[in-house]
Amino acid sequence: MKIVIASHNAGKIAEISGILSGSGLELAGLDDFPAYPEPEETGETFLENAMIKARAAHEATGLPALADDSGIEVDALGGAPGIRSARYGGEGLSDAERYIKLLAELEGKPGEERTARFRCVMVLYPAPDTEGDALVTEGILEGRIAQEPNGENGFGYDPVFYVPGAGKTAAEMDRSEKNSISHRYRALVEMKAMLERGGDSLE
């Protein structure tokens, strides 16, 4: 089955492709469809935004579309940035500028008050052998916000997201290590299992 990954984010596409390698799926990215109109993410939840992206990609390409909406939730900030993680601090900021702003918001807070998680909601639309249903999964990676950035790998908030079980930030992990525990990995593994079961859990 050929599907399109509903993203222009090279880091995200590489991560998804790596996790799904060997699955038998033929993957295309939105860069293969230059006329694709980027939808406005007007949802108030990760699921709503993932559905917006998946439907738009499917309508533009005619292919089943795999979309996710992901973000970082910081308990001390009431769950922010959440669905606005990619726009935290305003439009046009770099990844580094966004996580530096996050560190500033948490300045002075000890480790036990810096708990956070990466959350990913994944949607495949339409689901195979259905008329407009979607497969929906969710993955979560618990951690905390480090006192300072460390690591050169990954993207987004990875340099400041410390994973206690690994003893390092997500950006200090190599791709295979991160892909084996990430929130996106967990959502994708569940998605893969649902496809193998024939999509018996549909939204």
N, CA, C and O of each residue as an XYZ file, in Angstrom:
812
protein
N       0.849     -1.193      0.000
C       0.000      0.000      0.000
C       0.884      1.242      0.000
O       1.850      1.341      0.756
N       0.529      2.182     -0.864
C       1.256      3.446     -0.899
C       0.509      4.478     -0.072
O      -0.700      4.646     -0.232
N       1.218      5.167      0.808
C       0.609      6.219      1.601
C       1.490      7.459      1.533
O       2.687      7.370      1.261
N       0.888      8.605      1.781
C       1.640      9.860      1.829
C       1.752     10.303      3.282
O       0.770     10.287      4.024
N       2.953     10.697      3.680
C       3.179     11.264      5.007
C       2.851     12.747      4.930
O       3.499     13.487      4.189
N       1.877     13.176      5.669
C       1.365     14.544      5.556
C       2.237     15.525      6.336
O       1.819     16.089      7.347
N       3.453     15.710      5.843
C       4.383     16.628      6.502
C       5.450     17.073      5.520
O       5.831     16.328      4.618
N       5.930     18.304      5.706
C       7.103     18.801      4.988
C       8.335     18.780      5.888
O       9.429     19.131      5.446
N       8.168     18.373      7.145
C       9.258     18.377      8.115
C      10.193     17.206      7.827
O       9.834     16.047      8.037
N      11.405     17.523      7.339
C      12.335     16.473      6.919
C      12.706     15.552      8.072
O      12.830     14.342      7.883
N      12.883     16.113      9.263
C      13.226     15.305     10.424
C      12.121     14.329     10.781
O      12.381     13.165     11.088
N      10.894     14.807     10.739
C       9.754     13.948     11.055
C       9.580     12.848     10.012
O       9.328     11.694     10.357
N       9.715     13.212      8.725
C       9.568     12.226      7.656
C      10.631     11.142      7.783
O      10.340      9.957      7.615
N      11.874     11.552      8.083
C      12.953     10.571      8.244
C      12.669      9.649      9.423
O      12.919      8.446      9.346
N      12.150     10.203     10.505
C      11.850      9.393     11.684
C      10.742      8.384     11.384
O      10.864      7.207     11.720
N       9.660      8.846     10.751
C       8.550      7.956     10.421
C       9.003      6.875      9.440
O       8.659      5.703      9.598
N       9.775      7.272      8.430
C      10.255      6.310      7.431
C      11.139      5.253      8.070
O      11.058      4.073      7.728
N      11.991      5.685      9.011
C      12.863      4.740      9.692
C      12.089      3.751     10.534
O      12.406      2.561     10.547
N      11.084      4.226     11.231
C      10.282      3.355     12.091
C       9.469      2.363     11.266
O       9.287      1.216     11.675
N       8.979      2.801     10.103
C       8.131      1.943      9.278
C       8.909      1.137      8.249
O       8.312      0.416      7.450
N      10.240      1.248      8.257
C      11.021      0.487      7.291
C      10.778     -1.009      7.508
O      10.713     -1.482      8.642
N      10.648     -1.733      6.417
C      10.371     -3.156      6.500
C       8.916     -3.502      6.685
O       8.565     -4.675      6.812
N       8.044     -2.473      6.701
C       6.616     -2.721      6.911
C       5.895     -3.134      5.636
O       4.762     -3.613      5.685
N       6.555     -2.947      4.487
C       5.895     -3.232      3.219
C       5.120     -2.054      2.668
O       4.593     -2.129      1.558
N       5.039     -0.957      3.427
C       4.356      0.242      2.957
C       5.267      1.019      2.018
O       6.473      1.104      2.248
N       4.696      1.584      0.963
C       5.435      2.488      0.089
C       5.111      3.909      0.536
O       3.952      4.324      0.508
N       6.125      4.645      0.944
C       5.915      5.955      1.557
C       6.297      7.079      0.603
O       7.326      7.013     -0.070
N       5.463      8.105      0.553
C       5.760      9.319     -0.203
C       5.636     10.494      0.751
O       4.898     10.429      1.734
N       6.360     11.569      0.459
C       6.267     12.782      1.266
C       5.537     13.867      0.496
O       5.346     13.747     -0.714
N       5.134     14.911      1.174
C       4.406     15.980      0.509
C       5.278     16.750     -0.474
O       4.756     17.431     -1.357
N       6.605     16.654     -0.333
C       7.473     17.312     -1.301
C       7.315     16.707     -2.691
O       7.697     17.321     -3.687
N       6.745     15.488     -2.758
C       6.461     14.869     -4.049
C       5.207     15.455     -4.698
O       4.884     15.135     -5.842
N       4.502     16.318     -3.957
C       3.251     16.920     -4.438
C       3.321     18.431     -4.223
O       2.724     18.949     -3.279
N       4.046     19.143     -5.093
C       4.295     20.575     -4.859
C       3.047     21.441     -4.863
O       3.069     22.555     -4.339
N       1.955     20.946     -5.448
C       0.732     21.749     -5.486
C      -0.100     21.598     -4.216
O      -1.181     22.176     -4.110
N       0.397     20.827     -3.257
C      -0.374     20.574     -2.028
C      -0.638     21.874     -1.264
O       0.308     22.592     -0.939
N      -1.898     22.191     -0.970
C      -2.218     23.397     -0.197
C      -2.112     23.114      1.304
O      -2.840     22.269      1.826
N      -1.231     23.798      1.984
C      -1.039     23.569      3.423
C      -2.290     23.982      4.180
O      -2.701     25.139      4.090
N      -2.914     23.060      4.932
C      -4.136     23.436      5.645
C      -3.833     24.251      6.895
O      -2.746     24.168      7.466
N      -4.807     25.029      7.300
C      -4.684     25.771      8.559
C      -5.067     24.842      9.702
O      -6.129     24.220      9.677
N      -4.202     24.751     10.696
C      -4.448     23.872     11.832
C      -5.289     24.617     12.858
O      -4.766     25.297     13.742
N      -6.593     24.475     12.722
C      -7.533     25.221     13.555
C      -8.084     24.393     14.709
O      -8.906     24.882     15.484
N      -7.642     23.149     14.829
C      -8.157     22.285     15.889
C      -7.729     22.728     17.273
O      -6.768     23.478     17.439
N      -8.457     22.252     18.252
C      -8.148     22.552     19.656
C      -7.539     21.362     20.364
O      -7.242     21.433     21.556
N      -7.348     20.256     19.638
C      -6.714     19.067     20.215
C      -5.733     18.500     19.197
O      -5.785     18.844     18.016
N      -4.840     17.629     19.659
C      -3.920     16.955     18.754
C      -4.698     16.145     17.709
O      -4.338     16.148     16.532
N      -5.759     15.454     18.132
C      -6.547     14.638     17.220
C      -7.189     15.491     16.130
O      -7.142     15.124     14.956
N      -7.777     16.604     16.494
C      -8.429     17.453     15.498
C      -7.425     17.953     14.466
O      -7.723     17.966     13.272
N      -6.247     18.363     14.909
C      -5.247     18.859     13.966
C      -4.692     17.745     13.079
O      -4.447     17.960     11.892
N      -4.496     16.560     13.651
C      -4.023     15.437     12.847
C      -5.043     15.077     11.770
O      -4.666     14.774     10.638
N      -6.331     15.107     12.114
C      -7.373     14.807     11.139
C      -7.412     15.854     10.034
O      -7.587     15.509      8.865
N      -7.253     17.121     10.385
C      -7.231     18.197      9.381
C      -6.121     17.938      8.372
O      -6.334     18.041      7.164
N      -4.933     17.601      8.873
C      -3.786     17.382      7.989
C      -3.963     16.129      7.137
O      -3.631     16.134      5.952
N      -4.481     15.062      7.730
C      -4.654     13.816      6.988
C      -5.695     13.975      5.890
O      -5.473     13.523      4.766
N      -6.822     14.605      6.189
C      -7.862     14.799      5.181
C      -7.364     15.677      4.041
O      -7.621     15.389      2.872
N      -6.652     16.745      4.379
C      -6.154     17.658      3.345
C      -5.158     16.946      2.434
O      -5.194     17.125      1.216
N      -4.274     16.143      3.013
C      -3.281     15.430      2.208
C      -3.951     14.384      1.323
O      -3.565     14.204      0.168
N      -4.944     13.701      1.860
C      -5.660     12.705      1.057
C      -6.388     13.370     -0.104
O      -6.330     12.881     -1.232
N      -7.068     14.471      0.160
C      -7.818     15.152     -0.899
C      -6.886     15.681     -1.983
O      -7.259     15.718     -3.156
N      -5.670     16.091     -1.600
C      -4.730     16.658     -2.565
C      -4.013     15.597     -3.383
O      -3.621     15.854     -4.521
N      -3.835     14.401     -2.813
C      -3.010     13.387     -3.474
C      -3.793     12.166     -3.938
O      -3.338     11.435     -4.818
N      -4.954     11.943     -3.361
C      -5.710     10.741     -3.670
C      -5.212      9.502     -2.951
O      -5.761      8.415     -3.138
N      -4.179      9.651     -2.131
C      -3.594      8.528     -1.407
C      -4.064      8.520      0.047
O      -4.389      9.573      0.595
N      -4.105      7.348      0.674
C      -4.277      7.345      2.134
C      -3.171      8.185      2.753
O      -2.013      8.088      2.344
N      -3.515      8.999      3.725
C      -2.555      9.940      4.293
C      -2.316      9.649      5.767
O      -3.251      9.451      6.543
N      -1.042      9.630      6.132
C      -0.638      9.430      7.523
C      -0.205     10.774      8.074
O       0.749     11.378      7.582
N      -0.899     11.236      9.084
C      -0.593     12.541      9.675
C      -0.515     12.407     11.178
O      -1.200     11.582     11.782
N       0.325     13.226     11.768
C       0.347     13.263     13.223
C       0.334     14.699     13.680
O       0.740     15.610     12.958
N      -0.134     14.878     14.879
C       0.053     16.160     15.552
C       0.731     15.835     16.862
O       0.249     15.016     17.645
N       1.837     16.478     17.087
C       2.679     16.160     18.241
C       3.052     17.433     18.960
O       3.031     18.521     18.384
N       3.388     17.286     20.212
C       3.837     18.448     20.960
C       4.382     18.041     22.307
O       4.331     16.879     22.710
N       4.900     19.034     22.984
C       5.445     18.820     24.315
C       4.524     19.474     25.326
O       4.103     20.617     25.145
N       4.211     18.752     26.389
C       3.341     19.248     27.453
C       4.159     19.365     28.735
O       4.730     18.383     29.210
N       4.208     20.551     29.277
C       4.995     20.808     30.485
C       4.031     21.050     31.639
O       3.223     21.978     31.597
N       4.118     20.222     32.661
C       3.151     20.293     33.754
C       3.170     21.640     34.458
O       2.116     22.168     34.814
N       4.357     22.203     34.663
C       4.456     23.485     35.370
C       3.832     24.633     34.582
O       3.553     25.694     35.139
N       3.614     24.420     33.291
C       2.996     25.444     32.441
C       1.558     25.075     32.092
O       1.000     25.572     31.114
N       0.963     24.196     32.903
C      -0.422     23.817     32.677
C      -0.642     23.023     31.406
O      -1.731     23.048     30.834
N       0.402     22.309     30.955
C       0.292     21.514     29.747
C       0.759     22.218     28.482
O       0.806     21.615     27.410
N       1.106     23.501     28.608
C       1.641     24.237     27.465
C       3.074     23.758     27.182
O       3.712     23.186     28.066
N       3.579     23.982     25.976
C       2.941     24.565     24.801
C       1.868     23.684     24.157
O       0.993     24.217     23.473
N       1.896     22.355     24.344
C       0.842     21.492     23.826
C       0.693     21.579     22.321
O       1.671     21.448     21.585
N      -0.543     21.801     21.859
C      -0.796     21.816     20.417
C      -0.125     23.007     19.740
O      -0.043     23.052     18.512
N       0.346     23.951     20.507
C       1.023     25.122     19.921
C       2.552     25.021     20.008
O       3.253     26.026     19.890
N       3.059     23.800     20.214
C       4.499     23.614     20.371
C       5.296     24.171     19.195
O       6.341     24.792     19.390
N       4.807     23.951     17.973
C       5.542     24.404     16.787
C       5.431     25.906     16.579
O       6.167     26.480     15.776
N       4.513     26.546     17.299
C       4.327     27.995     17.169
C       4.601     28.724     18.472
O       4.302     29.911     18.604
N       5.166     28.017     19.424
C       5.432     28.579     20.750
C       6.341     29.808     20.632
O       7.414     29.751     20.031
N       5.891     30.899     21.210
C       6.670     32.129     21.153
C       6.413     32.970     19.928
O       6.942     34.075     19.814
N       5.593     32.458     18.992
C       5.274     33.227     17.793
C       5.818     32.587     16.535
O       6.653     31.684     16.590
N       5.339     33.063     15.410
C       5.755     32.534     14.122
C       7.192     32.941     13.809
O       7.658     33.997     14.237
N       7.882     32.094     13.060
C       9.200     32.458     12.550
C      10.373     32.171     13.461
O      11.515     32.442     13.090
N      10.124     31.625     14.658
C      11.232     31.309     15.557
C      11.871     29.984     15.150
O      11.208     29.103     14.604
N      13.155     29.858     15.421
C      13.852     28.594     15.189
C      13.552     27.636     16.336
O      13.028     28.039     17.375
N      13.892     26.354     16.132
C      13.739     25.379     17.214
C      14.487     25.835     18.458
O      13.960     25.750     19.568
N      15.712     26.320     18.278
C      16.525     26.743     19.421
C      15.879     27.909     20.154
O      15.888     27.949     21.385
N      15.322     28.854     19.414
C      14.665     30.002     20.060
C      13.454     29.554     20.863
O      13.151     30.131     21.907
N      12.762     28.529     20.380
C      11.588     28.050     21.114
C      11.999     27.348     22.412
O      11.401     27.590     23.460
N      13.013     26.484     22.349
C      13.356     25.798     23.602
C      14.083     26.718     24.569
O      14.031     26.495     25.778
N      14.752     27.732     24.076
C      15.347     28.723     24.979
C      14.247     29.488     25.704
O      14.376     29.777     26.893
N      13.178     29.815     25.008
C      12.034     30.465     25.661
C      11.448     29.551     26.727
O      11.101     30.006     27.817
N      11.335     28.260     26.414
C      10.805     27.307     27.382
C      11.687     27.246     28.628
O      11.178     27.248     29.749
N      12.998     27.193     28.440
C      13.920     27.184     29.576
C      13.755     28.434     30.418
O      13.809     28.366     31.646
N      13.555     29.575     29.775
C      13.371     30.828     30.511
C      12.098     30.781     31.348
O      12.074     31.289     32.469
N      11.045     30.176     30.813
C       9.781     30.074     31.545
C       9.933     29.221     32.805
O       9.214     29.414     33.786
N      10.879     28.272     32.767
C      11.055     27.352     33.887
C      12.257     27.701     34.760
O      12.624     26.934     35.650
N      12.856     28.832     34.512
C      14.063     29.215     35.247
C      13.831     29.171     36.768
O      12.854     29.718     37.281
N      14.743     28.514     37.457
C      14.667     28.424     38.904
C      13.867     27.252     39.424
O      13.901     26.978     40.624
N      13.159     26.560     38.577
C      12.350     25.422     39.029
C      13.239     24.186     39.131
O      14.005     23.900     38.212
N      13.144     23.448     40.244
C      13.960     22.228     40.399
C      13.446     21.108     39.522
O      12.368     21.206     38.936
N      14.226     20.038     39.437
C      13.904     18.931     38.546
C      12.534     18.337     38.758
O      11.850     17.995     37.793
N      12.111     18.203     40.038
C      10.818     17.560     40.292
C       9.636     18.405     39.808
O       8.517     17.905     39.695
N       9.889     19.689     39.523
C       8.829     20.558     39.009
C       8.952     20.788     37.507
O       8.310     21.682     36.956
N       9.782     19.977     36.844
C      10.012     20.162     35.414
C       9.504     18.974     34.594
O       9.949     18.749     33.469
N       8.560     18.213     35.176
C       8.029     17.042     34.475
C       7.302     17.464     33.195
O       6.646     18.503     33.132
N       7.450     16.614     32.186
C       6.879     16.930     30.878
C       6.717     15.637     30.095
O       7.180     14.576     30.515
N       6.055     15.742     28.954
C       5.903     14.578     28.088
C       5.773     15.045     26.644
O       5.246     16.120     26.354
N       6.268     14.205     25.758
C       5.966     14.345     24.342
C       4.719     13.514     24.068
O       4.634     12.360     24.488
N       3.754     14.097     23.366
C       2.533     13.379     23.012
C       2.367     13.421     21.492
O       2.584     14.456     20.862
N       1.983     12.294     20.919
C       1.745     12.197     19.480
C       0.415     11.494     19.234
O       0.174     10.405     19.756
N      -0.438     12.115     18.446
C      -1.651     11.468     17.962
C      -1.475     11.249     16.465
O      -1.202     12.190     15.720
N      -1.633     10.005     16.031
C      -1.391      9.605     14.647
C      -2.707      9.199     13.998
O      -3.510      8.483     14.596
N      -2.920      9.660     12.773
C      -4.146      9.354     12.029
C      -3.779      8.832     10.645
O      -2.940      9.421      9.964
N      -4.394      7.740     10.227
C      -4.332      7.277      8.839
C      -5.730      7.432      8.260
O      -6.690      6.821      8.729
N      -5.819      8.272      7.219
C      -7.133      8.569      6.625
C      -7.046      8.517      5.111
O      -6.132      9.100      4.527
N      -7.995      7.816      4.452
C      -8.976      6.920      5.076
C      -8.329      5.581      5.416
O      -7.318      5.197      4.829
N      -8.916      4.894      6.353
C      -8.429      3.565      6.707
C      -8.690      2.600      5.560
O      -9.656      2.781      4.819
N      -7.856      1.583      5.395
C      -8.051      0.618      4.314
C      -9.436     -0.041      4.377
O      -9.938     -0.387      5.447
N     -10.031     -0.200      3.188
C     -11.304     -0.933      3.052
C     -12.441     -0.288      3.829
O     -13.347     -0.976      4.301
N     -12.392      1.033      3.961
C     -13.493      1.759      4.600
C     -13.878      2.930      3.710
O     -13.173      3.266      2.759
N     -14.990      3.536      4.030
C     -15.437      4.728      3.306
C     -15.414      5.915      4.261
O     -16.449      6.329      4.784
N     -14.233      6.449      4.475
C     -14.125      7.671      5.271
C     -13.822      7.486      6.729
O     -13.819      8.464      7.476
N     -13.562      6.255      7.177
C     -13.131      6.057      8.558
C     -11.633      6.331      8.668
O     -10.929      6.406      7.660
N     -11.162      6.480      9.889
C      -9.746      6.726     10.126
C      -9.235      5.784     11.209
O      -9.971      5.399     12.118
N      -7.971      5.423     11.094
C      -7.294      4.737     12.187
C      -6.612      5.800     13.040
O      -5.968      6.703     12.506
N      -6.747      5.702     14.348
C      -6.206      6.704     15.263
C      -5.429      6.017     16.378
O      -5.934      5.089     17.011
N      -4.204      6.470     16.619
C      -3.402      5.949     17.726
C      -2.739      7.112     18.462
O      -2.696      8.241     17.972
N      -2.226      6.806     19.649
C      -1.547      7.825     20.455
C      -0.303      7.233     21.106
O      -0.311      6.077     21.529
N       0.753      8.014     21.185
C       1.968      7.608     21.871
C       2.451      8.708     22.796
O       2.342      9.892     22.476
N       2.983      8.318     23.939
C       3.448      9.279     24.945
C       4.836      8.873     25.428
O       5.092      7.694     25.675
N       5.729      9.849     25.560
C       7.043      9.631     26.153
C       7.199     10.591     27.322
O       7.227     11.807     27.134
N       7.302     10.040     28.540
C       7.438     10.854     29.740
C       8.897     11.252     29.963
O       9.815     10.508     29.621
N       9.094     12.434     30.541
C      10.439     12.907     30.850
C      10.358     14.187     31.671
O       9.392     14.423     32.397
N      11.390     15.002     31.538
C      11.376     16.318     32.174
C      12.246     17.271     31.370
O      13.050     16.860     30.533
N      12.063     18.547     31.647
C      12.816     19.571     30.940
C      14.163     19.758     31.634
O      14.224     20.047     32.829
N      15.230     19.591     30.875
C      16.578     19.740     31.422
C      16.840     21.196     31.809
O      16.112     22.105     31.413
N      17.893     21.386     32.589
C      18.269     22.745     32.986
C      18.918     23.503     31.832
O      18.868     24.732     31.786
N      19.519     22.777     30.910
C      20.170     23.401     29.753
C      20.158     22.408     28.597
O      20.049     21.202     28.822
N      20.268     22.896     27.361
C      20.242     21.981     26.217
C      21.492     21.129     26.123
O      22.592     21.580     26.444
N      21.316     19.904     25.684
C      22.431     18.982     25.458
C      22.108     18.101     24.250
O      20.975     17.651     24.084
N      23.111     17.864     23.416
C      22.958     16.975     22.275
C      22.756     17.720     20.976
O      22.255     18.844     20.948
N      23.159     17.066     19.899
C      23.094     17.675     18.570
C      22.132     16.952     17.636
O      21.927     17.394     16.505
N      21.546     15.863     18.083
C      20.679     15.080     17.202
C      19.220     15.512     17.352
O      18.887     16.364     18.176
N      18.369     14.906     16.541
C      16.945     15.175     16.655
C      16.556     16.545     16.151
O      17.270     17.165     15.363
N      15.405     17.010     16.621
C      14.883     18.303     16.199
C      13.890     18.781     17.243
O      13.612     18.070     18.209
N      13.361     19.966     17.059
C      12.370     20.504     17.987
C      12.924     20.692     19.386
O      13.971     21.313     19.571
N      12.213     20.150     20.376
C      12.582     20.320     21.779
C      13.520     19.226     22.285
O      13.811     19.169     23.480
N      13.995     18.361     21.394
C      14.834     17.233     21.809
C      16.021     17.625     22.695
O      16.314     16.896     23.643
N      16.730     18.754     22.432
C      17.906     19.076     23.261
C      17.583     19.372     24.724
O      18.471     19.299     25.574
N      16.323     19.705     25.035
C      15.987     20.037     26.425
C      15.045     19.002     27.046
O      14.592     19.182     28.176
N      14.743     17.914     26.312
C      13.849     16.891     26.853
C      14.688     15.741     27.381
O      15.253     14.963     26.612
N      14.761     15.644     28.699
C      15.580     14.632     29.369
C      14.720     13.402     29.654
O      13.628     13.502     30.213
N      15.241     12.241     29.257
C      14.535     10.972     29.456
C      15.221     10.220     30.599
O      16.303      9.668     30.394
N      14.625     10.182     31.798
C      15.296      9.575     32.950
C      15.750      8.141     32.720
O      16.844      7.771     33.147
N      14.941      7.331     32.061
C      15.314      5.937     31.846
C      16.549      5.765     30.988
O      17.260      4.766     31.096
N      16.799      6.751     30.129
C      17.972      6.691     29.255
C      19.147      7.461     29.836
O      20.289      7.242     29.433
N      18.881      8.361     30.779
C      19.943      9.158     31.385
C      20.513     10.205     30.455
O      21.669     10.601     30.601
N      19.718     10.659     29.501
C      20.201     11.637     28.524
C      19.008     12.333     27.879
O      17.863     11.906     28.031
N      19.298     13.411     27.159
C      18.227     14.078     26.421
C      17.947     13.317     25.126
O      18.747     12.492     24.684
N      16.800     13.613     24.536
C      16.455     12.988     23.260
C      17.462     13.354     22.177
O      17.690     12.572     21.254
N      18.063     14.527     22.281
C      19.047     14.964     21.278
C      20.405     14.307     21.467
O      21.255     14.386     20.580
N      20.624     13.659     22.609
C      21.877     12.922     22.823
C      21.765     11.471     22.347
O      22.753     10.736     22.352
N      20.567     11.065     21.939
C      20.367      9.713     21.430
C      20.639      9.683     19.928
O      20.401     10.667     19.228
N      21.136      8.554     19.442
C      21.210      8.414     17.991
C      19.814      8.072     17.479
O      18.906      7.786     18.260
N      19.656      8.106     16.161
C      18.317      7.956     15.584
C      17.668      6.641     15.982
O      16.486      6.617     16.327
N      18.423      5.541     15.939
C      17.826      4.238     16.238
C      17.393      4.149     17.700
O      16.363      3.550     18.009
N      18.175      4.741     18.596
C      17.811      4.713     20.017
C      16.547      5.525     20.260
O      15.626      5.068     20.937
N      16.510      6.734     19.702
C      15.323      7.568     19.884
C      14.096      6.922     19.257
O      13.018      6.908     19.852
N      14.270      6.380     18.035
C      13.134      5.786     17.343
C      12.551      4.585     18.078
O      11.403      4.207     17.844
N      13.352      3.979     18.978
C      12.870      2.794     19.691
C      12.022      3.135     20.904
O      11.412      2.244     21.496
N      11.967      4.431     21.295
C      11.194      4.799     22.487
C      10.302      6.018     22.282
O       9.485      6.328     23.149
N      10.436      6.708     21.172
C       9.775      8.004     21.019
C       8.259      7.887     21.035
O       7.699      6.819     20.790
N       7.609      9.001     21.327
C       6.155      9.080     21.298
C       5.633      8.739     19.907
O       4.598      8.087     19.773
N       6.351      9.182     18.867
C       5.935      8.876     17.493
C       6.093      7.381     17.210
O       5.249      6.773     16.551
N       7.174      6.800     17.711
C       7.384      5.356     17.551
C       6.228      4.578     18.182
O       5.705      3.637     17.585
N       5.842      4.973     19.372
C       4.796      4.238     20.073
C       3.464      4.329     19.345
O       2.727      3.346     19.269
N       3.150      5.515     18.804
C       1.920      5.670     18.031
C       1.990      4.878     16.729
O       1.001      4.272     16.315
N       3.161      4.880     16.080
C       3.320      4.167     14.808
C       3.271      2.657     14.986
O       2.686      1.949     14.166
N       3.885      2.162     16.059
C       3.855      0.721     16.315
C       2.413      0.253     16.512
O       2.023     -0.806     16.022
N       1.634      1.046     17.230
C       0.229      0.686     17.419
C      -0.524      0.765     16.094
O      -1.375     -0.076     15.804
N      -0.201      1.794     15.283
C      -0.842      1.923     13.971
C      -0.521      0.712     13.096
O      -1.401      0.157     12.437
N       0.734      0.318     13.099
C       1.164     -0.838     12.305
C       0.412     -2.097     12.748
O      -0.025     -2.896     11.920
N       0.268     -2.258     14.066
C      -0.448     -3.429     14.587
C      -1.916     -3.399     14.174
O      -2.492     -4.439     13.855
N      -2.520     -2.219     14.178
C      -3.924     -2.104     13.773
C      -4.097     -2.464     12.296
O      -5.067     -3.121     11.919
N      -3.141     -2.023     11.462
C      -3.204     -2.359     10.042
C      -3.075     -3.872      9.846
O      -3.754     -4.457      9.003
N      -2.204     -4.488     10.626
C      -2.021     -5.936     10.509
C      -3.250     -6.706     10.979
O      -3.521     -7.810     10.505
N      -3.999     -6.110     11.924
C      -5.235     -6.740     12.383
C      -6.404     -6.446     11.439
O      -7.497     -6.990     11.602
N      -6.164     -5.593     10.468
C      -7.234     -5.236      9.536
C      -8.042     -4.055      9.994
O      -9.179     -3.868      9.562
N      -7.441     -3.221     10.905
C      -8.119     -2.003     11.300
C      -9.368     -2.249     12.105
O     -10.421     -1.679     11.817
N      -9.262     -3.108     13.129
C     -10.465     -3.453     13.891
C     -10.822     -2.418     14.940
O     -11.805     -2.594     15.660
N     -10.054     -1.345     15.046
C     -10.390     -0.268     15.983
C     -10.408      1.043     15.197
O      -9.375      1.689     15.021
N     -11.593      1.421     14.732
C     -11.723      2.588     13.876
C     -12.408      3.720     14.620
O     -13.307      3.513     15.436
N     -11.937      4.954     14.301
C     -12.609      6.141     14.808
C     -13.677      6.551     13.803
O     -14.381      7.538     14.018
